[in-house]
Amino acid sequence: MPEFWQRSDTVPGMTHAVVLIKAERSALSTLGDRLADVDGVSEAYSITGEWDYIAILRVPEHDGLAELVTGRLAGLDGIERTYTMVAFQVFSKHDLEAMFSIGA
């Protein structure tokens, strides 16, 4: 594997995913709090557009992702459908700041 593919700041064994969520109209005002309370959901956002929420998932093992999405998230009242995308690499502004910092 090329060296540039290896990331020293990722957590070994962690699987990250983004889940787009379409909510039933009656659940729009309450679903966000319930999403945020689910173990494995690190953040939940209400959004505009075709989808109503985005949930950011972080699980210690890849196999836990299926149970989290199909068991815990999809089982919440008010979720009409979901679309899950598994992340390969994580990038953030914090990574760039650390990379260019000389310790000054």
C-alpha positions, -999 to +999 in steps of 0.1 A: +000+000+000+015+034-009+026+055+021+002+083+013-027+060+019-017+054+054-032+077+080-015+079+114-045+099+130-072+074+123-084+051+150-074+015+143-105-007+139-130+021+139-156+022+111-171+055+101-203+059+081-226+087+070-263+078+070-289+099+051-323+097+067-357+104+053-382+110+082-419+107+083-435+141+085-448+135+120-413+127+133-395+158+119-395+177+152-384+148+174-362+124+154-330+144+158-328+140+196-336+103+193-309+098+167-283+115+189-292+092+218-284+060+199-251+044+208-227+046+178-242+079+165-216+105+172-236+134+156-270+139+140-279+169+118-312+182+105-306+192+069-324+207+038-331+189+006-343+155-003-332+140+030-341+152+064-312+141+087-276+130+085-262+107+112-225+103+116-217+068+129-185+055+145-183+019+156-154-001+168-159-030+145-171-031+109-197-058+117-213-035+143-223-011+115-250-035+101-266-039+135-265-002+142-281+008+109-306-020+104-313-028+140-311+004+160-315+033+135-340+017+111-360+005+141-367+040+153-403+052+149-405+079+123-377+068+099-390+062+065-358+051+048-320+053+051-290+055+027-257+045+043-222+054+030-191+039+046-161+062+048-127+050+037-106+079+051-113+108+074-101+143+065-106+175+085-093+210+090-077+198+122-056+173+103-043+200+080-035+223+109-015+195+126+003+186+094+015+222+088+022+230+125+059+233+134+052+236+170+054+274+171 
